[in-house]
Amino acid sequence: MKYKSEYFINRELSWLEFNDRVLSEAEYPGNPLLEKCKFISITSSNLDEFFMIRIAALKAQIDSKFTQKDIAGMTPIQQMEKIEDRIEALIKKQYSIYKNGIIPELEENKIVFLKYEELSDDEKKAAEEYFEETLFPILTPTAIDSSRPFPLLQNKSLNIIVELKKEKDRYSFVQVPSIVNRMFKLPGRNGYRFILIEEIIKEFIGTLFEGYSIKKASEFRVTRDSDVIINEDDAEDLLSKIEKSIKNRKWGSPVRLEICESIEKETREYLKDILKLKKSDVYRIDGPIDLTFLMKLWAGVDRSKLKFNSEPPVLIEEFQENESVFDIMKQKEIIYHLPYESFEPVIDLVTEAANDPKVLAIKQTLYRVSGHSPIVKALKDAANNGKQVTVLVEIKARFDEEQNITWAKELEKAGCHVIYGLKGLKTHAKLLLIVRQEAEGIQRYVHLSTGNYNDNTAKLYSDIGFFSTNEDLCTDISYLFNTLTGFSMSRYWNKIAVAPNDLRTKIYELIDNEIENQKAGKKTGIIMKANSLTDKEMIEKLYDASRAGVEIKLVIRGACSLKVGIKDISENIEVYSIVGRYLEHSRIYYFENDGENKIYLSSADLMSRNLDRRIEIMFPVEDEDLKKQVTKILELNLTDNVKRRILEPDGTYRNSNARSSKKINAQSEFYKLAKKRDTNI
């Protein structure tokens, strides 16, 4: 059956609904105050990236007269119109929460943001000294005249446009320095009293323009196209090509202009015209432009009662004894659930391998790693110790390119064999293979994951990791590394499925099996947990299953283009989203299979880019105890009545209100389970 475009939701609009769910956490009564600030900051950061990538891409399509319709039947121009309306509403809600919710609650807790005129005499003196001693030497006024054209303002930098008055009105600019904290903490008094540095700069800005009178000083910010597009066919040296593109990122074409509410109309029009933007690209902000500074407030205010209770990850019982990780892995397959359970066993595995004389080789993929990665350190140590170390560093990981290039060069200097990914594909699979010489012969150890080898995000992202010595699985991963580093391509996998060749096909086969079982009167059911579901063909396959009578439950954190509630099409599909303290990041694919359930973990979301343009992996969970663990994770996601939102037919989400006295917050329950240190959930 051919499915009509009205049976799908536009990806960008669905993503904006997700960002709205994040924003809703900033007004959720159960969240501590500083955590609410953090959620507002995340919303702002998300929106910045949305403009830099998604809006920039749509603008490029419109400029090139591209008229092909999207999954929901809209042209780029039609998409842009609806997106702009939704963003306007989202920003209005964001600043309403900030001004009417966050600020009053901060003041109740003696955390205050002040204008200059609200400062005491002592505070004014401190602000003036800070300007003279710290800010004034950094600031660089930039005049605009016939010999000095409009400056190329850096992406996302906060600026002040100054309207000067002498013989005739003229403009100048001052960039608010990002190298210092935007929040200046005022001395003395109890509590936390802040003034934003742009307020200090505006107060004393006349000292930068001696001989001129200041007519008006107004804040604004420009967001630019920041996507790095590389023609790999023409890139003989991919590394240097990406390095050059990163440098150009901050100078891309403008896509958004944010201006303060009080800016003069003439100044607003001047900025709009000189940046070659449309009226709809200009956003009037009723409050501080760029609320990402609230993340620093969260980090800088030492008030534990205003933050979530500390939840240190639990070391699962298999790793509690002071025993070799290799000995532990040989006993049985093991699963751990981040961030509730510790990432340390993974670090211990690579560290032990680096120093174990019996280890011959280590092979690993790295997509995003932390700034001081213990994994990278262990890999360098391994190379220094004479191990054969092969690392595939994905230097095309968006916004992590620069850091990944730095790590790649360090690994190369240490003697590691570094691969920079495959031409035309990002390597997103999370793989670790260790080859060890033992008394009985060569033994291989595998670690696979739904998330990155990043010790920082391991404390913030909900992911699942998997340790195994299964011979068939180890053989598959060995062949996969040969594919990534050479020209080999396995025509048959024992256990895994790999994108872009056969992961999509494997999921289709599993869905088709449920359809056939449903027709035969057998037990059926599909549960999928992923970050996004936007691939048209995958959605159509799920519609096929729903029409056949298969019950489908989807837990999709972010964008979801599938539409529920369509008569005779998606009546058997329910879609949920969980946004909470931790970022839901694990991908789990469950198929009932007439009571003999099949469960898979994966690095891949249900998006075209993951299924067709990336190296991704999906691997089975076959041990019955481990299957129970994963099933419990799905069960709690599906029964959460605190943080779970339910997709409505119109594309909006409603809260899943508890109908019983028992509140179930899945993320809280996961931590309780972890504290029991019980692998037999």
C-alpha positions as CSV (number, residue, x, y, z in Angstrom):
1,M,0.0,0.0,0.0
2,K,1.2,3.5,-0.8
3,Y,1.0,5.8,2.2
4,K,-0.1,9.4,1.7
5,S,2.1,12.3,2.8
6,E,-0.5,13.3,5.4
7,Y,0.3,10.1,7.2
8,F,3.7,11.6,8.2
9,I,5.0,14.4,10.4
10,N,7.7,16.8,9.2
11,R,11.0,16.0,10.9
12,E,11.9,19.6,11.8
13,L,8.5,20.3,13.4
14,S,8.7,17.1,15.3
15,W,12.2,18.0,16.6
16,L,10.9,21.4,17.7
17,E,8.2,19.5,19.7
18,F,11.1,17.6,21.3
19,N,12.9,20.8,22.3
20,D,9.6,22.0,23.7
21,R,9.6,18.9,25.9
22,V,13.1,19.7,27.1
23,L,11.9,23.3,27.9
24,S,8.9,21.9,29.8
25,E,11.4,20.4,32.3
26,A,12.4,24.0,33.2
27,E,8.9,24.5,34.7
28,Y,8.3,21.0,36.0
29,P,7.6,21.5,39.8
30,G,9.5,18.4,40.8
31,N,12.8,19.6,39.3
32,P,15.2,21.6,41.6
33,L,15.7,25.2,40.7
34,L,19.2,25.1,39.2
35,E,18.3,22.0,37.2
36,K,15.5,24.1,35.7
37,C,18.1,26.6,34.7
38,K,20.1,23.8,33.1
39,F,17.2,22.7,31.0
40,I,16.6,26.3,29.7
41,S,20.3,26.4,28.8
42,I,20.0,23.1,26.9
43,T,17.0,24.3,25.1
44,S,18.9,27.4,23.9
45,S,21.9,25.4,22.9
46,N,19.7,22.9,21.0
47,L,18.0,25.8,19.1
48,D,21.4,27.3,18.2
49,E,22.4,24.0,16.6
50,F,19.0,23.7,14.9
51,F,19.6,27.1,13.2
52,M,23.2,26.3,12.3
53,I,22.4,23.0,10.6
54,R,18.7,22.4,9.9
55,I,17.6,26.0,9.1
56,A,20.8,26.6,7.2
57,A,20.0,23.6,5.0
58,L,16.4,24.6,4.4
59,K,17.6,28.1,3.4
60,A,20.1,26.6,1.0
61,Q,17.3,24.6,-0.6
62,I,15.1,27.6,-0.9
63,D,17.9,29.7,-2.4
64,S,18.6,27.0,-5.0
65,K,14.9,26.8,-6.0
66,F,14.7,23.3,-4.7
67,T,11.0,22.3,-4.6
68,Q,11.0,18.6,-3.8
69,K,8.5,17.9,-1.0
70,D,9.5,16.3,2.3
71,I,8.1,13.2,3.9
72,A,5.0,15.2,5.0
73,G,4.4,16.7,1.5
74,M,5.8,20.2,2.2
75,T,8.1,22.2,0.0
76,P,11.1,23.9,1.7
77,I,9.2,27.2,1.7
78,Q,6.2,25.6,3.3
79,Q,8.3,24.0,5.9
80,M,10.1,27.2,6.7
81,E,6.8,29.1,7.2
82,K,5.5,26.5,9.7
83,I,8.9,26.2,11.4
84,E,9.2,30.0,11.9
85,D,5.8,30.1,13.6
86,R,6.7,27.2,15.9
87,I,10.1,28.8,16.8
88,E,8.4,32.1,17.7
89,A,6.1,30.3,20.0
90,L,8.9,28.3,21.5
91,I,11.0,31.4,22.2
92,K,8.0,33.2,23.7
93,K,7.5,30.3,26.1
94,Q,11.2,30.1,26.9
95,Y,11.4,33.7,28.0
96,S,8.1,33.5,29.8
97,I,9.4,30.7,31.9
98,Y,12.7,32.6,32.5
99,K,11.1,35.9,33.5
100,N,8.0,34.6,35.3
101,G,9.3,31.4,36.8
102,I,13.0,31.1,37.0
103,I,13.9,34.7,38.0
104,P,11.4,35.0,40.8
105,E,12.4,31.6,42.2
106,L,16.1,32.5,42.0
107,E,15.3,35.7,43.9
108,E,13.5,33.7,46.6
109,N,16.8,31.7,47.0
110,K,18.9,34.9,47.1
111,I,20.3,34.4,43.6
112,V,19.8,37.7,41.9
113,F,20.5,39.2,38.5
114,L,20.7,43.0,38.5
115,K,20.8,46.0,36.2
116,Y,23.5,48.5,36.8
117,E,21.1,51.1,38.3
118,E,20.0,48.5,40.8
119,L,23.4,48.1,42.3
120,S,24.5,49.5,45.7
121,D,27.2,52.1,45.8
122,D,29.8,49.4,46.7
123,E,28.6,47.2,44.0
124,K,28.8,50.0,41.4
125,K,32.3,50.6,42.5
126,A,33.2,46.9,42.1
127,A,31.6,46.8,38.6
128,E,33.5,49.9,37.5
129,E,36.8,48.5,38.8
130,Y,36.1,45.2,36.9
131,F,35.4,47.2,33.7
132,E,38.6,49.2,34.0
133,E,40.9,46.4,35.1
134,T,39.5,43.4,33.1
135,L,37.0,44.3,30.5
136,F,38.4,47.6,29.1
137,P,41.7,46.1,28.0
138,I,39.9,43.2,26.2
139,L,37.3,45.3,24.4
140,T,37.8,46.4,20.8
141,P,35.4,49.0,19.4
142,T,35.0,48.6,15.7
143,A,33.8,51.7,13.7
144,I,31.8,51.6,10.5
145,D,32.7,54.2,7.9
146,S,33.9,54.4,4.3
147,S,37.3,52.9,5.1
148,R,36.1,50.4,7.7
149,P,33.2,48.3,6.4
150,F,30.8,46.2,8.4
151,P,32.9,43.6,10.3
152,L,32.5,39.9,9.9
153,L,31.0,39.0,13.2
154,Q,31.8,35.6,14.7
155,N,29.1,32.9,14.9
156,K,27.1,33.1,18.1
157,S,29.1,36.0,19.5
158,L,27.2,38.5,21.6
159,N,27.7,42.0,20.3
160,I,26.7,45.6,21.2
161,I,25.8,47.9,18.4
162,V,26.5,51.5,19.4
163,E,24.7,54.4,17.7
164,L,27.0,57.4,18.0
165,K,26.0,61.0,17.5
166,K,28.3,63.8,16.5
167,E,28.0,65.6,13.1
168,K,25.8,62.7,11.9
169,D,24.7,59.4,13.3
170,R,27.0,56.5,12.8
171,Y,27.4,53.0,14.1
172,S,30.2,51.1,15.8
173,F,30.4,47.6,17.4
174,V,31.8,46.1,20.5
175,Q,32.0,42.3,20.9
176,V,31.1,41.1,24.4
177,P,34.2,39.0,25.3
178,S,33.5,35.3,25.7
179,I,36.8,34.6,27.3
180,V,35.6,35.8,30.7
181,N,32.5,34.7,32.6
182,R,29.4,36.5,31.4
183,M,28.1,36.6,34.9
184,F,30.1,39.0,37.2
185,K,29.6,38.0,40.8
186,L,29.2,41.1,42.9
187,P,31.2,41.2,46.2
188,G,29.7,41.3,49.7
189,R,26.2,40.6,51.0
190,N,24.7,37.2,51.5
191,G,23.6,35.0,48.6
192,Y,24.6,35.3,45.0
193,R,24.3,38.7,43.3
194,F,25.2,38.9,39.6
195,I,25.3,41.4,36.8
196,L,25.8,40.3,33.2
197,I,28.9,41.9,31.8
198,E,27.1,43.4,28.8
199,E,25.2,45.6,31.4
200,I,28.6,46.8,32.7
201,I,29.9,47.4,29.2
202,K,26.9,49.4,28.2
203,E,27.2,51.6,31.4
204,F,30.8,52.5,30.7
205,I,30.8,52.2,26.9
206,G,31.3,56.0,26.5
207,T,35.0,55.5,27.6
208,L,35.5,53.6,24.3
209,F,34.3,56.6,22.2
210,E,35.8,59.8,23.6
211,G,34.5,62.8,21.9
212,Y,31.2,61.2,20.9
213,S,27.9,61.0,22.6
214,I,26.2,57.7,22.8
215,K,22.6,57.8,21.4
216,K,21.9,54.1,22.0
217,A,23.7,50.8,22.8
218,S,21.9,47.6,22.0
219,E,22.8,43.9,22.2
220,F,22.4,41.5,19.2
221,R,23.7,38.1,18.1
222,V,24.2,36.5,14.7
223,T,23.9,32.8,14.1
224,R,25.6,31.4,11.0
225,D,25.5,28.3,8.8
226,S,27.9,25.9,10.5
227,D,27.6,22.6,8.7
228,V,30.9,21.2,7.4
229,I,30.4,19.8,3.9
230,I,33.3,17.9,2.5
231,N,33.5,16.7,-1.1
232,E,35.5,13.5,-0.3
233,D,36.0,12.7,-4.0
234,D,38.1,15.9,-4.2
235,A,39.8,15.5,-0.8
236,E,43.1,13.9,-1.2
237,D,43.9,14.8,2.4
238,L,40.7,14.5,4.3
239,L,42.3,15.6,7.6
240,S,43.5,18.9,6.3
241,K,40.3,19.5,4.3
242,I,38.2,19.1,7.5
243,E,40.6,21.3,9.5
244,K,40.2,24.1,7.0
245,S,36.4,23.7,7.0
246,I,36.3,23.9,10.8
247,K,38.0,27.3,10.6
248,N,35.5,28.5,8.1
249,R,32.5,27.3,10.2
250,K,32.4,30.4,12.4
251,W,32.2,32.6,9.3
252,G,29.3,30.9,7.4
253,S,26.3,32.7,6.0
254,P,24.0,34.4,8.6
255,V,20.8,32.5,9.2
256,R,19.4,34.3,12.3
257,L,19.6,37.7,14.0
258,E,18.6,38.0,17.6
259,I,18.1,41.6,18.9
260,C,17.2,43.0,22.2
261,E,13.6,44.2,22.7
262,S,14.6,47.9,23.1
263,I,16.7,48.3,19.9
264,E,15.7,51.2,17.6
265,K,13.8,50.3,14.5
266,E,16.4,52.0,12.3
267,T,19.2,50.0,13.9
268,R,17.3,46.8,13.5
269,E,16.7,47.4,9.8
270,Y,20.3,48.4,9.4
271,L,21.5,45.1,10.8
272,K,18.9,43.0,8.9
273,D,19.8,44.6,5.6
274,I,23.6,44.5,6.0
275,L,23.4,40.8,7.0
276,K,21.1,40.1,4.0
277,L,18.4,38.6,6.2
278,K,14.7,38.7,5.9
279,K,12.3,40.1,8.5
280,S,11.3,36.5,9.5
281,D,15.0,35.8,10.3
282,V,15.0,38.5,13.0
283,Y,14.0,37.5,16.5
284,R,13.2,40.2,19.2
285,I,14.3,38.9,22.6
286,D,12.6,40.1,25.7
287,G,15.4,39.3,28.1
288,P,19.1,38.4,28.0
289,I,20.1,37.2,24.5
290,D,21.5,33.6,24.6
291,L,20.4,31.8,27.8
292,T,23.1,29.3,27.6
293,F,24.9,31.2,30.4
294,L,22.5,29.5,32.8
295,M,24.6,26.4,32.5
296,K,27.4,28.3,34.2
297,L,25.0,29.4,36.9
298,W,24.2,25.7,37.5
299,A,27.9,24.9,37.7
300,G,28.9,28.0,39.7
301,V,26.3,28.1,42.5
302,D,27.2,25.8,45.3
303,R,23.7,25.0,46.6
304,S,23.2,21.2,46.7
305,K,19.6,21.6,47.7
306,L,18.9,23.4,44.4
307,K,20.3,20.5,42.3
308,F,19.4,16.8,41.8
309,N,20.6,14.5,44.6
310,S,24.0,13.0,43.8
311,E,23.6,9.5,42.2
312,P,27.1,8.0,41.9
313,P,27.0,5.1,39.4
314,V,27.1,1.6,40.9
315,L,29.8,-0.9,40.1
316,I,27.9,-4.0,39.1
317,E,28.6,-7.1,41.2
318,E,30.6,-9.0,38.5
319,F,33.3,-6.3,38.7
320,Q,33.3,-5.8,42.5
321,E,36.0,-8.3,43.1
322,N,39.6,-7.3,42.4
323,E,39.8,-9.7,39.5
324,S,41.1,-9.5,35.9
325,V,38.5,-8.2,33.6
326,F,39.5,-10.9,31.1
327,D,38.7,-13.6,33.7
328,I,35.4,-12.0,34.5
329,M,34.4,-11.8,30.8
330,K,35.3,-15.5,30.2
331,Q,32.7,-16.5,32.7
332,K,29.6,-15.1,31.0
333,E,28.3,-12.2,28.9
334,I,27.6,-9.0,30.9
335,I,25.4,-6.0,30.4
336,Y,25.5,-2.7,32.2
337,H,23.2,0.3,32.1
338,L,24.6,3.8,32.1
339,P,24.6,6.2,33.9
340,Y,23.1,4.1,36.8
341,E,25.9,1.6,36.6
342,S,29.6,2.4,36.2
343,F,31.6,2.9,33.0
344,E,34.8,2.0,34.9
345,P,34.9,-1.6,33.8
346,V,35.3,-0.4,30.2
347,I,38.2,1.8,31.2
348,D,39.6,-1.0,33.3
349,L,39.3,-3.4,30.3
350,V,41.3,-1.1,27.9
351,T,43.8,-0.2,30.7
352,E,44.4,-3.8,31.6
353,A,44.8,-4.7,27.9
354,A,47.3,-2.0,27.5
355,N,49.6,-3.4,30.2
356,D,48.9,-7.1,29.9
357,P,51.9,-8.9,28.2
358,K,49.5,-11.5,26.8
359,V,47.5,-8.9,24.8
360,L,48.6,-8.8,21.2
361,A,46.2,-6.3,19.6
362,I,43.5,-3.8,20.4
363,K,41.1,-2.4,17.8
364,Q,38.6,0.3,18.7
365,T,36.2,2.9,17.1
366,L,36.0,6.4,18.6
367,Y,33.2,8.7,17.6
368,R,33.1,11.2,20.5
369,V,35.5,11.1,23.5
370,S,36.0,13.4,26.4
371,G,38.6,16.1,26.8
372,H,40.9,14.1,29.1
373,S,39.9,10.6,27.9
374,P,41.2,7.7,29.9
375,I,40.4,5.4,27.0
376,V,42.7,7.4,24.7
377,K,45.4,7.4,27.3
378,A,45.2,3.6,27.7
379,L,45.4,3.2,23.9
380,K,48.5,5.3,23.7
381,D,50.0,3.3,26.6
382,A,49.2,0.1,24.7
383,A,51.1,1.3,21.6
384,N,54.0,2.4,23.8
385,N,54.0,-1.1,25.3
386,G,54.4,-2.7,21.8
387,K,50.8,-3.7,21.3
388,Q,49.3,-3.5,17.8
389,V,46.7,-0.8,18.3
390,T,44.3,0.2,15.5
391,V,41.9,3.0,16.2
392,L,39.2,4.3,13.8
393,V,38.7,7.9,14.8
394,E,35.6,9.5,13.1
395,I,36.7,13.0,12.3
396,K,33.4,13.8,10.6
397,A,31.5,13.7,13.9
398,R,29.7,17.0,13.8
399,F,31.0,19.7,16.3
400,D,33.6,17.2,17.6
401,E,35.8,17.3,14.5
402,E,38.5,19.5,16.0
403,Q,38.8,17.5,19.2
404,N,38.8,14.2,17.3
405,I,41.6,15.4,15.0
406,T,43.6,16.3,18.0
407,W,43.1,12.9,19.5
408,A,43.9,11.2,16.2
409,K,47.2,13.0,15.9
410,E,48.2,12.1,19.5
411,L,47.3,8.5,18.9
412,E,49.4,8.4,15.7
413,K,52.4,10.0,17.6
414,A,52.1,7.2,20.2
415,G,52.4,4.6,17.5
416,C,48.8,3.6,17.0
417,H,47.5,2.8,13.5
418,V,44.8,5.5,13.0
419,I,42.1,5.2,10.4
420,Y,40.0,8.3,9.6
421,G,36.8,6.5,8.6
422,L,35.4,5.3,5.3
423,K,34.9,7.5,2.2
424,G,31.4,8.8,2.1
425,L,30.3,7.2,5.4
426,K,30.5,8.1,9.1
427,T,31.5,5.2,11.4
428,H,29.1,5.5,14.2
429,A,29.3,1.9,15.5
430,K,30.7,1.4,19.0
431,L,33.3,-1.4,18.8
432,L,36.2,-2.7,20.9
433,L,38.1,-5.9,20.1
434,I,41.0,-7.3,22.1
435,V,43.2,-10.2,20.9
436,R,45.0,-12.1,23.6
437,Q,47.5,-15.0,23.6
438,E,46.4,-17.6,26.2
439,A,47.5,-21.1,27.1
440,E,44.8,-22.7,25.0
441,G,45.4,-20.4,22.1
442,I,44.2,-17.0,20.8
443,Q,41.2,-15.6,22.7
444,R,39.2,-12.6,21.6
445,Y,37.2,-10.2,23.8
446,V,34.6,-7.9,22.6
447,H,32.8,-4.8,24.0
448,L,29.9,-3.3,22.2
449,S,27.7,-0.4,23.1
450,T,24.7,1.8,22.2
451,G,26.8,4.9,23.2
452,N,30.2,6.4,22.8
453,Y,33.5,5.7,24.6
454,N,33.1,8.9,26.6
455,D,33.6,8.9,30.3
456,N,31.8,12.2,30.7
457,T,28.6,11.4,28.8
458,A,28.7,8.0,30.5
459,K,27.5,9.9,33.6
460,L,24.7,11.8,31.7
461,Y,23.5,9.5,28.9
462,S,21.3,6.4,29.3
463,D,23.1,3.8,27.4
464,I,23.7,0.0,27.4
465,G,27.1,-1.7,27.2
466,F,27.8,-5.3,26.5
467,F,30.9,-7.6,27.3
468,S,31.3,-10.9,25.4
469,T,33.7,-13.6,24.4
470,N,31.2,-15.4,22.2
471,E,33.2,-16.9,19.4
472,D,30.7,-16.2,16.6
473,L,30.3,-12.6,17.8
474,C,34.1,-12.1,18.1
475,T,34.5,-13.4,14.6
476,D,31.9,-11.0,13.3
477,I,33.7,-8.0,14.9
478,S,37.1,-9.2,13.6
479,Y,35.7,-9.2,10.1
480,L,34.0,-5.9,10.6
481,F,37.3,-4.3,11.6
482,N,38.9,-5.8,8.5
483,T,36.1,-4.0,6.5
484,L,36.8,-0.7,8.2
485,T,40.5,-0.8,7.9
486,G,40.9,-2.6,4.5
487,F,39.0,-3.9,1.5
488,S,37.4,-7.0,3.1
489,M,33.7,-7.3,3.2
490,S,32.1,-10.2,4.9
491,R,29.2,-11.7,2.9
492,Y,27.7,-13.4,6.0
493,W,27.5,-12.4,9.6
494,N,27.0,-14.9,12.4
495,K,25.3,-12.6,14.8
496,I,25.4,-9.0,13.8
497,A,23.8,-6.7,11.2
498,V,25.7,-3.8,9.8
499,A,24.6,-0.6,8.1
500,P,24.6,0.4,5.3
501,N,24.6,-3.1,3.8
502,D,22.1,-5.2,5.8
503,L,20.9,-3.6,9.0
504,R,17.8,-2.1,7.4
505,T,17.1,-5.5,5.7
506,K,17.5,-7.3,9.0
507,I,14.9,-5.1,10.8
508,Y,12.5,-5.5,7.9
509,E,12.9,-9.3,8.2
510,L,12.1,-9.1,11.9
511,I,9.0,-7.0,11.3
512,D,7.8,-9.2,8.5
513,N,8.2,-12.2,10.8
514,E,5.8,-10.5,13.3
515,I,3.4,-9.8,10.5
516,E,3.4,-13.5,9.4
517,N,3.0,-14.6,13.0
518,Q,0.1,-12.3,13.5
519,K,-1.6,-13.8,10.4
520,A,-1.0,-17.3,11.8
521,G,-2.6,-16.4,15.2
522,K,0.7,-16.5,17.1
523,K,1.9,-14.1,19.8
524,T,3.3,-10.9,18.3
525,G,4.5,-7.5,19.4
526,I,7.2,-4.9,18.6
527,I,8.9,-2.5,20.9
528,M,11.5,-0.1,19.6
529,K,13.5,2.4,21.7
530,A,15.5,5.0,19.7
531,N,16.5,8.6,19.6
532,S,14.7,9.4,16.3
533,L,12.3,7.7,13.9
534,T,12.2,9.7,10.6
535,D,13.0,7.2,7.9
536,K,10.0,7.0,5.5
537,E,10.4,3.3,4.5
538,M,10.9,2.2,8.1
539,I,7.7,4.0,9.1
540,E,5.8,2.4,6.2
541,K,7.0,-1.0,7.3
542,L,5.7,-0.3,10.8
543,Y,2.4,0.8,9.3
544,D,2.3,-2.5,7.4
545,A,2.7,-4.3,10.7
546,S,0.0,-2.2,12.4
547,R,-2.5,-2.8,9.6
548,A,-1.8,-6.6,10.1
549,G,-2.8,-6.2,13.7
550,V,0.7,-6.3,15.4
551,E,0.8,-4.1,18.5
552,I,3.7,-1.7,18.4
553,K,5.1,0.5,21.1
554,L,7.8,3.0,20.3
555,V,9.9,5.0,22.8
556,I,11.4,7.8,20.6
557,R,13.1,10.5,22.5
558,G,13.4,13.1,19.8
559,A,12.0,13.6,16.3
560,C,9.3,11.1,15.2
561,S,7.7,11.4,11.7
562,L,5.3,8.5,12.3
563,K,1.7,9.7,12.9
564,V,-0.5,7.8,15.4
565,G,-4.2,7.3,15.3
566,I,-4.7,7.0,11.6
567,K,-7.8,4.8,11.0
568,D,-6.8,1.4,9.6
569,I,-3.2,2.5,9.4
570,S,-1.6,3.2,12.7
571,E,-4.3,2.4,15.2
572,N,-2.1,-0.3,16.8
573,I,0.9,2.0,17.3
574,E,1.7,4.0,20.4
575,V,4.6,6.5,20.6
576,Y,6.1,7.7,23.8
577,S,9.0,10.1,24.6
578,I,10.9,10.3,27.9
579,V,12.8,13.5,28.8
580,G,14.2,13.6,32.2
581,R,17.4,14.0,34.3
582,Y,19.4,11.9,31.9
583,L,19.5,11.9,28.1
584,E,17.8,8.7,26.8
585,H,20.3,7.4,24.3
586,S,20.1,3.6,24.1
587,R,18.6,1.9,21.1
588,I,16.7,-1.4,21.8
589,Y,14.7,-3.4,19.3
590,Y,12.4,-6.1,20.6
591,F,10.3,-8.6,18.7
592,E,7.9,-11.0,20.4
593,N,8.5,-13.9,18.0
594,D,5.7,-16.1,19.3
595,G,7.0,-16.0,22.9
596,E,10.6,-16.7,21.9
597,N,11.5,-13.0,21.9
598,K,14.4,-11.6,19.9
599,I,16.2,-8.6,21.4
600,Y,18.8,-6.4,19.7
601,L,20.9,-3.5,20.9
602,S,22.2,-1.0,18.3
603,S,24.2,2.1,17.7
604,A,21.7,3.1,15.0
605,D,18.6,5.2,15.1
606,L,15.8,4.8,12.7
607,M,16.9,7.6,10.4
608,S,17.9,7.4,6.7
609,R,21.4,8.7,7.5
610,N,21.9,5.9,10.1
611,L,20.5,3.1,8.0
612,D,22.0,4.1,4.6
613,R,25.0,6.5,5.1
614,R,26.8,5.3,8.2
615,I,28.6,2.3,9.6
616,E,26.3,1.1,12.3
617,I,25.9,-2.2,14.2
618,M,23.0,-4.1,15.6
619,F,23.8,-7.1,17.8
620,P,21.6,-9.7,19.6
621,V,21.1,-10.3,23.3
622,E,20.7,-14.0,23.6
623,D,21.4,-15.0,27.2
624,E,18.1,-15.3,29.1
625,D,19.1,-13.4,32.2
626,L,20.4,-10.5,30.0
627,K,17.2,-10.5,28.0
628,K,15.3,-10.1,31.3
629,Q,17.5,-7.1,32.1
630,V,16.8,-5.4,28.8
631,T,13.1,-6.3,28.9
632,K,12.9,-4.6,32.4
633,I,14.4,-1.5,30.9
634,L,11.7,-1.4,28.2
635,E,9.0,-2.2,30.7
636,L,9.9,0.8,32.9
637,N,10.0,3.1,29.9
638,L,6.6,1.9,28.9
639,T,5.0,2.3,32.4
640,D,6.7,5.6,33.4
641,N,3.8,7.9,34.5
642,V,6.0,10.9,35.6
643,K,8.3,11.7,32.6
644,R,6.7,9.8,29.8
645,R,4.9,11.9,27.2
646,I,2.4,10.4,24.7
647,L,2.3,11.4,21.0
648,E,-1.1,12.6,19.9
649,P,-2.5,12.4,16.3
650,D,-1.8,16.1,15.7
651,G,1.9,15.7,16.4
652,T,1.8,17.2,19.9
653,Y,2.6,15.3,23.1
654,R,0.6,15.1,26.3
655,N,1.8,14.2,29.7
656,S,1.3,10.7,31.0
657,N,-0.4,11.4,34.2
658,A,-0.4,8.7,36.9
659,R,-3.8,7.0,37.3
660,S,-2.7,5.3,40.5
661,S,-1.1,6.4,43.7
662,K,2.2,4.8,42.7
663,K,4.4,7.2,40.7
664,I,6.8,5.5,38.3
665,N,9.8,7.5,37.2
666,A,11.8,5.1,35.0
667,Q,15.1,6.9,35.5
668,S,14.7,6.9,39.3
669,E,13.7,3.2,39.2
670,F,16.8,2.3,37.2
671,Y,19.0,3.8,39.8
672,K,17.2,1.9,42.6
673,L,17.7,-1.3,40.6
674,A,21.4,-0.5,40.1
675,K,21.9,0.0,43.8
676,K,20.7,-3.5,44.4
677,R,23.7,-4.6,42.4
678,D,21.5,-7.4,41.0
679,T,22.1,-8.5,37.4
680,N,19.1,-10.8,37.5
681,I,16.5,-8.0,37.2
